[in-house]
Amino acid sequence: MSCNNQAVTENEKKPVQIVTLDPGHFHAALVQKSMYPDVDSVVHVYAPEGNDLQYHLDRIKTYNSRADNATQWKENVYTGNDFFEKMISEKKGNVVVLSGNNQKKSEYILKSLQNGFNVLADKPMVIESNNFSVLEQAFETAKEKNLLLYDIMTERYEITTMLQKELSMLPEVFGTLEKGTLDNPAVTKESVHHFYKYVSGSVLTRPAWFMDVSQQGEGIVDVTTHLVDLVQWECFPDQIINYPNDIQIATAKRWTTDMTLSEFKAITKLDSFPTYLKKDVVNDSILKVYSNGEINYTLKGVHAKVSVTWRYKAPEGAGDTHYSIMRGTKANLVIRQGAEQQYKPTLYIEPIGNVSDYENVLASQIKNLEQRYPGIELKKLDKGWELTIPEKYKEGHEAHFARVTEKFLEYLKNKNMPAWEVPNMLSKYYTTTKALEMAKAK
């Protein structure tokens, strides 16, 4: 089955046909920032009429009309109130892409699978613990029907994170992962995001519901999904995590980001707060969004802490930032992305104490690693080393959506998704939803 065969005519569909369901988040469009050999250029979109849909179609149009590597997507749109039922009954494709309002996402995932669609879903797949059983049922349905359900974990394709994981698997460099304590976790991951941001070169217009945690989900179950995923992926590579036994949540907390009406207007283009947000508005002018959260937990006995903070707007020249430390018995592996790093993620190797002959051992191991990542180099610093990484590896967040989609398509075609992926997706969402439940109970 070759998709590049010259005999393929426009009337012959390629093996994968995408259906986009209610694309309220810009991530839905980023899946289509690239073309894929096995994916048909005709995409069927089912969504209610409104700004969310229009912004999505405008982004696709931008990709289709750009000067370099223009895409050739053809969007076939249905906007009736029965858009979901219509998608199910018409079955115009075999892969549903879901990235939008999260209130019904778990239900949409389950019903799409029950009706024979594979699903590529943006995070979070579930935003409340009382819907976790729906996600469990969805994975059971996927297994029964030999379908693929997968979530979009872009951060696994960030080069500093990839190399942090690689280095943690070298006992000569890292030693073994510490167990850590509640006060001094073995692994810490912190993420700072901004409501006002640029995407594909222009200021992102946020849907008003993005600030409603009953529709978007709180920060502790949204962006934190990426951090929990990376803790699992880096600390226990290729291992199955059994959430009833392997995860214990110690503490969890949540807090708000306060947004003025004028700030809200700037990112939504709306003149007032919608009725559904009034519950979160103080003094008719300040919107309080529960977009921040922190989870302290143990995973297979290892203490981890993840936290997400949302600010309104980044300082000039800055953007979203990521901090990550893995503490080993021989060295700490640290990713920093602050002003000192010019807000670009930078990976450091910081040895613990005076390790005999460490520099020579490290240089030798990096030389081996360079066979897979040509061009990486060590730069000596006071506390250890910076791993300098060639620009060619620094694709950026938007490009990572193509990487995830390519991985999904590989699993779809070859039926070779690793055995750990499904239990670990469930473990990830168990962690976030249980943490929210705990934080709300305070």
C-alpha positions in Angstrom: 0.0 0.0 0.0 2.1 2.9 -1.3 0.7 6.4 -0.9 3.3 7.9 -3.2 2.3 5.6 -6.1 1.7 7.7 -9.2 -1.3 5.5 -10.0 -3.2 6.9 -7.1 -5.9 9.3 -8.4 -7.7 12.1 -6.5 -10.8 9.9 -6.3 -8.9 7.2 -4.4 -8.9 7.9 -0.7 -5.7 7.3 1.3 -5.9 4.8 4.1 -6.3 7.4 6.9 -9.2 9.9 6.7 -9.3 12.5 9.4 -12.5 13.8 11.0 -12.1 16.9 13.2 -14.7 17.2 16.0 -15.5 20.6 17.4 -12.0 22.1 17.1 -12.1 24.7 19.9 -8.4 24.6 20.7 -5.6 25.7 18.4 -3.9 22.3 18.9 -6.5 20.8 16.5 -5.1 22.9 13.7 -1.5 22.2 14.6 -2.1 18.5 13.8 -2.6 19.7 10.3 0.4 22.1 10.1 2.0 19.2 8.1 0.8 16.7 5.5 1.3 13.0 6.0 1.8 10.4 3.3 -1.0 8.0 4.5 -3.5 10.8 5.3 -6.1 11.9 2.9 -6.2 15.6 2.1 -10.0 15.8 2.6 -10.8 16.4 6.2 -14.4 16.4 7.4 -15.1 18.9 10.2 -18.2 18.6 12.5 -18.7 21.6 14.8 -21.2 24.2 15.9 -21.0 27.5 14.0 -19.0 30.2 15.8 -15.6 31.8 16.4 -14.0 28.5 17.5 -14.7 26.9 14.1 -13.8 30.0 12.1 -10.4 30.4 13.9 -9.7 26.8 13.2 -10.5 27.1 9.5 -8.5 30.3 9.2 -5.4 28.6 10.7 -5.7 25.7 8.1 -6.1 28.3 5.4 -2.8 30.0 6.6 -1.0 26.6 6.4 -2.4 26.0 2.9 -1.3 29.4 1.6 2.1 29.8 3.2 5.1 30.3 0.9 7.2 27.3 2.2 5.8 23.7 2.4 2.2 24.8 1.9 -0.3 22.1 2.9 -3.2 21.0 0.6 -6.0 20.3 3.1 -9.6 20.5 1.9 -12.0 21.1 4.8 -15.5 19.8 4.4 -17.6 21.4 7.1 -20.9 20.5 8.8 -22.3 22.9 11.4 -25.7 21.6 12.4 -26.7 21.4 16.1 -26.6 17.6 15.7 -22.9 17.8 14.6 -21.8 14.9 16.8 -24.7 12.6 15.8 -24.0 13.5 12.1 -20.4 12.6 12.5 -21.3 9.2 13.9 -24.0 8.5 11.3 -22.0 9.7 8.2 -18.7 8.1 9.3 -16.7 10.0 6.6 -13.4 9.0 8.1 -11.6 6.6 10.4 -9.7 8.9 12.8 -11.3 11.5 15.0 -9.1 14.4 16.1 -10.4 15.9 19.3 -9.0 19.2 20.6 -11.4 21.6 22.1 -13.8 22.1 25.0 -13.1 19.4 27.5 -16.4 19.2 29.2 -17.7 16.4 27.0 -14.4 15.0 25.8 -14.5 11.8 27.7 -18.0 11.1 26.4 -16.9 12.0 22.8 -13.9 9.7 23.0 -16.0 6.7 24.3 -18.8 7.2 21.7 -16.4 7.7 18.8 -14.7 4.4 19.7 -18.0 2.6 20.2 -18.9 3.6 16.6 -15.7 2.4 15.1 -13.4 5.5 15.0 -9.8 5.6 16.1 -9.2 8.6 18.3 -6.2 11.1 18.5 -7.1 13.3 21.5 -5.4 16.4 22.8 -4.8 16.4 26.5 -6.6 16.3 28.9 -8.8 13.2 28.0 -10.6 13.7 31.3 -10.9 16.6 33.7 -12.9 15.2 36.7 -12.4 12.0 38.7 -16.1 11.1 38.4 -15.4 10.7 34.6 -12.3 8.6 35.0 -14.4 5.4 34.7 -15.6 6.6 31.2 -11.9 6.8 30.1 -11.3 3.3 31.5 -14.3 2.1 29.5 -13.0 3.9 26.4 -9.7 2.0 26.5 -11.5 -1.3 27.0 -13.7 -0.5 24.0 -10.6 0.4 21.9 -9.1 -3.0 22.9 -12.2 -4.9 22.1 -12.7 -3.3 18.7 -8.9 -3.2 17.8 -9.0 0.5 17.6 -6.3 3.1 18.7 -6.9 5.7 21.3 -3.9 8.0 21.9 -3.2 11.4 23.5 -1.0 14.2 22.2 2.1 14.3 24.3 4.2 16.8 22.5 6.7 17.3 25.3 8.3 13.9 24.7 9.7 15.4 21.5 11.5 18.4 23.2 15.2 17.8 22.7 16.4 18.8 26.2 13.8 16.4 27.7 14.8 13.6 25.3 18.5 14.0 26.3 17.7 14.3 30.0 16.0 10.9 29.7 18.9 9.5 27.7 21.5 10.7 30.3 19.3 9.3 33.2 19.7 5.9 31.6 23.5 6.1 31.8 24.6 4.8 35.2 28.1 6.0 34.7 26.8 9.6 34.4 23.6 9.6 36.5 24.0 6.8 38.9 20.6 5.6 40.0 17.5 7.7 40.5 17.1 8.9 44.1 13.9 8.0 46.0 13.6 11.6 47.4 11.3 12.8 50.1 8.2 15.0 50.3 10.4 18.0 51.0 13.1 17.1 48.5 11.6 15.2 45.6 13.7 13.0 43.4 12.0 14.6 40.4 10.5 18.1 40.1 8.8 19.5 37.0 7.5 23.0 36.8 5.7 24.7 33.9 4.8 28.4 33.5 2.3 29.3 30.8 0.6 32.5 29.6 -2.9 33.3 28.6 -1.7 36.0 26.2 0.6 34.4 23.6 1.6 34.2 20.0 0.8 31.1 17.9 1.9 30.8 14.2 3.0 34.4 14.3 -0.1 36.2 15.6 -1.7 36.8 19.0 -3.8 33.8 20.0 -7.5 34.5 20.4 -8.7 32.4 23.3 -12.3 31.1 23.5 -14.0 32.5 26.6 -14.7 29.0 27.8 -10.9 28.4 28.0 -11.1 30.4 31.3 -14.0 28.3 32.6 -12.5 25.4 34.5 -15.8 23.4 34.2 -15.2 23.4 30.4 -11.4 23.6 30.0 -10.4 21.8 33.3 -8.3 23.2 36.1 -4.6 23.7 35.6 -3.9 20.7 37.8 -5.7 18.4 35.3 -4.8 20.2 32.1 -1.1 21.3 31.4 0.0 19.1 34.4 -0.9 16.1 32.3 2.3 16.7 30.3 4.5 16.9 33.5 3.0 13.7 35.0 3.5 12.0 31.6 7.2 13.0 31.5 7.8 11.8 35.1 6.5 8.4 34.1 8.3 8.3 30.7 11.7 9.4 32.1 11.8 7.6 35.4 10.3 4.3 34.4 11.0 4.0 30.6 9.2 1.2 28.9 7.7 0.0 32.2 4.0 -0.5 32.9 2.6 1.6 35.7 -0.3 0.1 37.7 -2.2 3.1 39.1 -4.1 1.3 41.9 -0.8 0.1 43.4 2.1 2.3 42.1 0.7 5.8 42.8 0.2 7.5 46.1 -0.8 11.2 46.2 0.6 13.0 49.3 -0.6 16.6 48.8 -2.3 18.6 46.1 -3.2 22.3 46.0 -4.8 24.7 43.5 -5.0 28.5 43.3 -6.3 31.2 40.9 -4.9 33.5 38.3 -6.8 36.8 38.5 -7.7 38.5 35.2 -9.2 42.0 34.7 -12.0 42.6 32.2 -9.7 44.5 29.9 -7.2 41.6 29.9 -10.0 39.2 29.2 -11.2 41.4 26.3 -7.6 41.4 24.8 -7.5 37.7 24.4 -11.1 36.8 23.7 -12.3 39.9 21.7 -15.4 39.9 23.9 -16.7 43.0 25.7 -18.0 41.3 28.8 -17.8 38.1 30.8 -20.2 35.4 29.5 -22.9 34.3 31.9 -21.2 31.0 32.6 -18.1 32.8 33.9 -20.1 35.0 36.4 -19.6 32.4 39.1 -15.9 33.1 39.0 -16.1 36.9 38.8 -15.4 39.2 41.8 -16.6 42.8 42.0 -17.9 42.6 38.4 -14.4 43.1 37.1 -11.9 40.4 38.3 -12.1 36.9 36.8 -10.6 34.2 39.1 -9.4 31.2 37.1 -8.2 28.0 38.9 -5.5 27.5 36.4 -2.7 26.7 38.8 -1.9 23.5 40.7 0.7 21.4 42.4 0.9 17.7 43.0 3.3 15.9 45.4 3.1 12.1 45.0 5.1 8.9 44.9 5.4 6.7 41.8 6.8 3.2 42.5 8.3 4.7 45.6 9.9 7.7 44.0 8.9 11.1 45.3 7.9 13.5 42.5 6.5 17.0 42.4 4.8 18.7 39.4 3.3 22.2 39.3 1.8 24.5 36.7 1.4 28.2 36.9 -0.6 30.4 34.5 0.3 34.1 34.3 -1.5 36.6 32.1 1.4 37.7 29.9 5.1 36.9 29.7 7.7 39.6 30.1 9.1 41.1 26.9 11.3 38.5 25.1 10.1 35.7 27.3 7.6 32.9 26.8 6.3 29.7 28.4 9.0 28.2 30.6 9.9 24.7 31.8 12.0 23.7 34.8 12.9 20.0 35.4 15.3 18.2 37.7 16.1 14.5 38.0 18.3 13.8 41.0 20.7 10.9 40.7 23.2 9.3 43.0 26.1 10.7 40.8 24.6 13.8 39.2 21.5 16.0 38.9 20.1 16.5 35.4 18.5 20.0 35.2 16.6 21.8 32.5 16.3 25.5 33.1 14.6 28.1 30.9 14.9 31.5 32.6 16.4 34.8 31.7 19.9 33.4 32.0 19.1 30.9 29.3 17.4 33.6 27.2 14.2 31.7 27.9 15.4 28.7 25.8 15.4 25.3 27.5 19.0 24.4 28.5 20.2 21.1 29.9 22.8 20.9 32.7 24.7 18.0 34.2 25.7 18.8 37.8 27.7 16.1 39.6 27.2 15.3 43.3 30.4 16.0 45.2 33.8 15.1 43.9 33.3 12.0 41.8 36.6 10.4 40.8 37.4 10.7 37.1 33.9 11.9 36.4 34.8 14.4 33.7 36.6 11.7 31.6 33.7 9.2 32.1 31.2 11.9 31.1 33.1 12.9 28.0 33.3 9.2 26.9 29.6 8.7 27.4 28.6 11.9 25.6 30.8 10.7 22.7 28.8 7.5 22.5 25.5 9.5 22.7 26.7 11.7 19.9 26.5 8.8 17.5 22.7 9.2 17.8 22.6 13.0 18.3 25.5 14.3 16.1 26.8 17.7 17.2 26.0 17.7 20.9 28.9 18.9 23.1 29.9 19.6 26.7 30.5 23.1 27.9 32.3 23.3 31.3 30.7 25.5 33.9 31.4 26.2 37.6 28.8 23.7 38.8 29.2 21.1 36.1 28.5 21.1 32.4 25.9 22.5 30.0 25.1 20.1 27.1 25.1 22.3 24.0 22.6 21.1 21.4 22.7 22.0 17.7 19.8 24.3 16.5 18.6 21.6 14.0 17.2 19.6 17.0 15.2 22.6 18.4 12.0 22.2 16.4 9.7 24.1 18.8 6.3 23.3 20.3 4.3 23.6 17.1 6.5 21.2 15.1 6.0 18.5 17.9 2.4 18.0 16.8 3.6 16.5 13.6 5.9 14.1 15.6 3.1 12.9 17.8 0.8 12.5 14.8 3.5 10.5 12.9 3.8 8.2 15.9 0.1 7.8 16.1 0.0 6.9 12.4 2.8 4.4 12.8 0.9 2.7 15.7 -2.3 2.7 13.6 -0.6 1.2 10.5 1.7 -1.4 12.2 -0.4 -2.1 15.4 2.8 -1.8 17.3 2.0 0.5 20.2 4.1 -0.5 23.2 2.3 -2.5 26.0 3.0 0.3 28.5 1.3 3.1 26.7 -2.3 2.4 27.7 -1.8 1.6 31.4 0.4 4.6 31.6 -2.1 6.9 30.0 -4.6 5.7 32.6 -2.1 6.1 35.4 -1.4 9.7 34.2 -5.1 10.7 34.3 -5.7 8.9 37.6 -2.9 11.0 39.1 -4.3 14.3 37.8 -8.0 13.7 38.6 -7.3 12.3 42.0 -5.0 15.2 42.8 -7.8 17.6 41.8 -10.3 15.8 44.0 -7.8 16.1 46.9 -7.1 19.8 46.3 -10.8 20.6 46.1 -11.5 18.8 49.4 -9.4 21.2 51.3 
